[in-house]
Amino acid sequence: MKLRSLYSAGAAFVLSLAIGMSSGVAQEKPKDFPVRPINLVVMYPAGGAVDVTARTFADIAKPQLGHDFRVENRVGGAGMVGHTYLAKGAAADGYTIGVIANPFLFTDILLRDASFTVDEFEPIASISFDPVIWVVNAKSDIGSMDFDGIIEYAGQNTLQVGMNPNSVFLFVSEFIERSRNVKFNFIPFDGGRAGVTALLAGDIDATAAFYSEIEQYVRNGDLKPVAVTGENRHPMLPDTPTLNEVGVPAGGQAWGATRFFALPKGVPEDRKRYLEQALLQVLESDAAKDAFTKAGLTLTPADAQTSQENYRQTFEVLKEFLDTAGRTKN
């Protein structure tokens, strides 16, 4: 069943019933919720991928659900301010939903002395998974090589590899080192785009980035993607193998950016169930697919149970990796 352009409160009620029936459990819209805008809390500045995700969702949700979503940027401490607010300061009434990106939340917990734990966030719907892409300059000495060729070259020559300190970009490259028994010289940059700029200039040999950061340079032939994380090949890079395919077990969602909606603990069950089903219905709509594709984002919607399983699994994978590397304090 496809329901579109439902603006009134009565239409939103009908939609909530349809959402419940589509998931096998009828979930009525709570009679007292929502009666004011719902805040989507973003931990990063306007214009970034998480902010674009939240604003794209907010734009398409109102016509389908009949109520407003307002994006609120709580910026500071590279995400720490917003994460702390959601865990410790936000009211558990359903009017505050965090738009979270892992593993950035997890690195706050594992590496940065956060005042909160992984248990203080409750994922209710997955939005998207953005795999990390390992990329080289197409015009460099290794630009014509495949992944195995580059690793063989790295065994004889130390590659200069761009990274962001304590980020998934660094973790992926370190995991390649460990899995293929090579050693890179890491060059720190502030953000994935800065590493891409250095790669284009020939200042480094390889870097890790998200697709949106390299898209134009791959299209014009300046950069060459050689491997991607995750279980499947990137839909826009069908000829680029996954790291799993080249012997580096970087599947699952631990080695990329998983974006999802999360609530602070303690939201009433009826509101929580309604939000899960309503958010998922929007994410699975044709309008969402079109809007997110236009924004350069690939949707991978999942319900609360699946999202919570992925949340736990990816936390444990990253914790084990950081423990083994001697990074964590405990």
C-alpha positions in Angstrom: 0.0 0.0 0.0 1.4 3.5 -0.9 0.0 6.5 0.9 1.0 10.0 -0.3 0.2 13.6 0.5 -1.5 13.1 3.8 -1.6 16.4 5.6 -4.4 16.3 8.1 -4.3 14.8 11.6 -6.9 12.3 10.5 -4.9 11.2 7.6 -1.8 10.8 9.8 -4.0 8.5 12.0 -4.9 6.4 9.0 -1.3 6.3 8.0 -0.2 5.1 11.4 -2.7 2.2 11.2 -1.3 1.3 7.7 2.2 1.4 9.1 1.3 -1.0 11.9 -0.5 -3.4 9.5 2.5 -3.4 7.1 4.7 -4.6 10.0 2.2 -7.2 11.2 1.3 -5.3 14.4 -1.3 -2.5 14.3 0.1 0.6 16.0 -2.3 3.4 16.5 -1.0 7.0 16.7 -1.0 8.0 20.4 -3.9 10.4 21.0 -1.7 12.9 22.7 1.4 12.6 20.4 2.7 14.5 18.6 1.1 17.8 19.2 4.2 20.0 18.5 7.2 19.7 16.2 9.6 16.8 16.7 13.3 17.8 16.9 15.9 15.9 14.9 19.1 16.5 16.7 22.3 16.6 14.5 25.7 16.6 16.3 27.5 18.2 13.4 27.4 21.5 11.4 24.9 22.3 8.7 25.9 21.0 5.3 27.5 17.8 6.3 26.3 14.3 5.4 24.4 13.8 8.7 22.8 17.3 8.5 21.8 16.7 4.9 20.3 13.3 5.9 18.2 14.9 8.6 17.0 17.8 6.4 16.1 15.5 3.5 14.1 13.3 5.8 12.3 16.3 7.4 11.3 17.7 4.0 9.6 14.5 2.9 8.2 13.4 6.3 5.7 16.2 6.8 3.6 15.5 3.7 3.4 11.8 4.6 2.9 12.0 8.4 1.1 15.3 8.8 3.4 16.9 11.4 6.6 18.9 11.5 10.2 17.7 12.0 12.7 20.4 13.0 16.4 19.9 12.5 18.4 21.1 15.5 22.2 21.3 15.2 23.9 20.9 18.6 27.5 21.3 17.5 30.8 21.0 19.5 33.5 18.7 20.5 33.4 16.8 17.1 30.0 15.4 18.1 30.5 15.1 21.9 28.2 18.0 22.7 25.2 16.6 20.8 25.7 13.0 21.9 25.9 14.2 25.6 22.8 16.2 25.2 20.8 13.3 23.7 22.0 10.9 26.4 21.9 13.2 29.4 19.8 16.3 28.7 17.0 15.5 26.3 13.5 14.8 27.6 12.5 11.2 27.0 9.1 12.2 25.6 9.5 11.3 21.9 10.0 14.9 20.8 13.8 14.6 20.6 15.3 12.1 18.1 19.0 11.9 17.5 20.3 11.5 14.0 23.4 9.4 14.8 26.4 8.3 12.8 28.5 5.4 13.8 31.3 4.7 14.4 31.7 8.4 15.5 29.4 7.8 18.5 31.4 4.7 19.4 34.7 6.5 19.3 33.4 9.1 21.7 32.6 6.3 24.1 35.7 4.1 23.5 38.4 6.8 23.0 37.2 10.1 24.4 36.1 9.7 28.0 32.4 10.3 27.2 30.0 10.7 30.2 27.6 8.3 28.6 27.6 4.6 27.6 26.4 2.7 24.6 23.3 1.7 26.6 21.9 5.3 26.8 20.9 5.4 23.1 18.0 3.4 21.6 18.1 3.0 17.8 14.6 2.8 16.4 15.3 2.9 12.6 18.3 2.7 10.3 18.6 5.3 7.5 21.7 4.6 5.5 25.1 2.9 5.3 28.0 4.8 3.7 30.9 2.4 3.1 34.5 3.6 3.2 36.3 3.6 -0.2 40.0 3.1 -0.5 41.2 5.2 -3.4 44.4 6.2 -5.2 45.4 8.8 -7.8 44.7 7.3 -11.2 47.7 9.1 -12.7 50.2 7.9 -10.0 52.7 5.0 -10.2 50.1 2.7 -8.6 47.1 4.2 -10.5 47.0 1.3 -12.9 47.3 -1.4 -10.3 44.5 -3.4 -8.6 44.3 -3.8 -4.9 46.5 -6.8 -4.7 49.1 -5.1 -6.9 49.1 -2.0 -4.6 49.6 -4.2 -1.6 52.5 -6.0 -3.2 54.0 -2.6 -4.1 53.5 -1.5 -0.5 55.6 -4.5 0.6 58.5 -2.9 -1.2 57.7 0.8 -0.9 56.2 2.6 2.1 52.9 4.1 1.0 51.9 7.5 2.3 48.2 7.1 3.3 45.9 9.9 4.3 43.7 9.5 7.4 41.7 11.4 10.1 43.0 10.6 13.6 40.8 8.1 15.5 38.3 7.9 12.6 36.9 5.1 10.6 39.1 6.1 7.7 42.2 5.4 9.8 40.7 2.2 11.2 40.0 0.8 7.8 43.6 1.5 6.6 45.0 0.0 9.8 42.8 -3.1 9.3 44.2 -3.4 5.8 47.7 -3.2 7.3 47.0 -5.9 9.8 45.2 -8.2 7.4 47.7 -8.0 4.6 50.9 -7.7 6.7 52.1 -4.4 5.3 53.0 -1.0 6.9 51.8 2.4 5.8 53.0 5.8 6.8 49.9 7.7 7.9 49.5 11.4 7.1 46.8 13.1 9.2 44.2 15.4 7.7 41.2 17.2 9.1 38.4 15.5 7.3 38.0 13.2 4.3 37.9 16.0 1.8 41.3 17.3 2.9 42.8 13.9 2.3 41.2 13.7 -1.2 42.7 17.1 -2.0 46.1 15.9 -1.0 45.7 12.8 -3.1 44.8 14.8 -6.1 47.9 16.9 -5.6 50.1 13.9 -5.4 51.1 14.5 -1.8 50.0 11.1 -0.7 49.6 7.7 -2.4 46.2 6.6 -1.1 43.4 7.6 1.2 40.0 6.5 2.5 36.9 8.5 1.8 33.1 8.4 1.4 31.7 8.2 -2.2 30.3 11.8 -2.0 33.8 13.1 -1.4 35.3 11.4 -4.5 32.4 11.1 -6.9 33.4 13.9 -9.3 37.0 12.9 -9.4 36.2 9.2 -10.1 33.8 10.3 -12.9 36.5 12.5 -14.6 39.2 9.8 -14.2 41.4 11.6 -11.7 40.9 9.1 -8.9 40.6 5.3 -8.9 38.7 3.4 -6.2 40.3 0.1 -5.5 38.2 -1.4 -2.7 35.2 -0.7 -0.5 34.0 -1.8 2.9 30.7 -3.5 3.6 29.1 -6.7 2.4 28.2 -5.6 -1.1 29.8 -3.6 -3.8 28.9 0.1 -3.9 26.0 0.6 -6.3 27.8 3.5 -8.0 31.1 1.5 -8.3 30.0 -2.0 -9.5 33.5 -2.8 -10.8 35.3 -2.1 -7.5 35.6 -5.1 -5.3 34.8 -5.2 -1.6 37.6 -5.6 0.8 36.1 -9.0 1.7 36.7 -10.1 -1.9 40.4 -9.2 -1.7 41.0 -10.9 1.6 40.4 -8.2 4.1 37.4 -9.1 6.3 35.8 -5.7 6.5 32.2 -6.6 6.0 29.2 -5.6 8.1 28.6 -2.0 9.2 31.6 -1.5 11.5 33.8 -0.2 8.7 31.7 2.7 7.4 29.2 5.3 8.5 25.9 3.9 9.6 23.3 6.7 10.1 20.2 5.9 12.2 17.5 7.5 14.3 17.9 7.0 18.1 15.9 8.0 21.2 17.1 8.7 24.7 16.2 5.9 27.1 12.8 6.0 28.7 10.5 7.2 25.9 6.9 5.7 26.5 6.4 2.5 24.6 3.4 3.7 22.5 5.3 6.7 21.3 8.4 4.7 20.6 6.5 2.1 18.5 4.7 4.8 16.6 7.9 6.7 15.8 9.7 3.5 14.7 6.9 2.5 12.3 6.3 6.1 11.0 10.0 6.8 10.4 10.4 3.5 8.6 7.4 4.0 6.4 8.8 7.4 5.3 12.2 5.9 4.6 10.8 3.1 2.5 8.7 5.4 0.4 9.3 6.3 -3.2 9.6 9.9 -2.2 12.5 9.1 0.2 14.3 7.1 -2.5 14.1 9.9 -4.9 15.0 12.6 -2.4 18.0 10.8 -1.0 19.3 9.8 -4.4 19.2 13.4 -5.4 21.1 14.3 -2.2 23.8 11.7 -3.1 22.8 9.3 -0.3 21.9 5.6 -0.5 19.1 4.5 1.7 19.3 1.2 3.6 16.2 1.3 5.9 15.9 -1.2 8.8 13.5 -1.6 11.7 14.3 -1.1 15.4 15.2 -4.8 16.0 17.6 -5.0 13.1 19.1 -1.6 13.9 19.7 -2.5 17.5 21.4 -5.8 16.5 23.7 -3.9 14.1 24.3 -1.3 16.7 25.5 -3.9 19.3 27.4 -5.9 16.7 29.3 -3.0 15.2 30.2 -1.6 18.7 31.7 -5.0 19.7 33.6 -5.3 16.4 35.1 -1.8 16.8 35.8 -2.3 20.5 37.7 -5.6 19.8 39.7 -3.9 17.1 40.6 -1.0 19.3 41.3 -3.2 22.3 43.7 -5.3 20.2 45.4 -2.2 18.9 45.9 -1.0 22.5 43.9 2.1 21.9 41.2 1.7 24.5 41.9 2.5 28.2 40.1 -0.4 29.7 
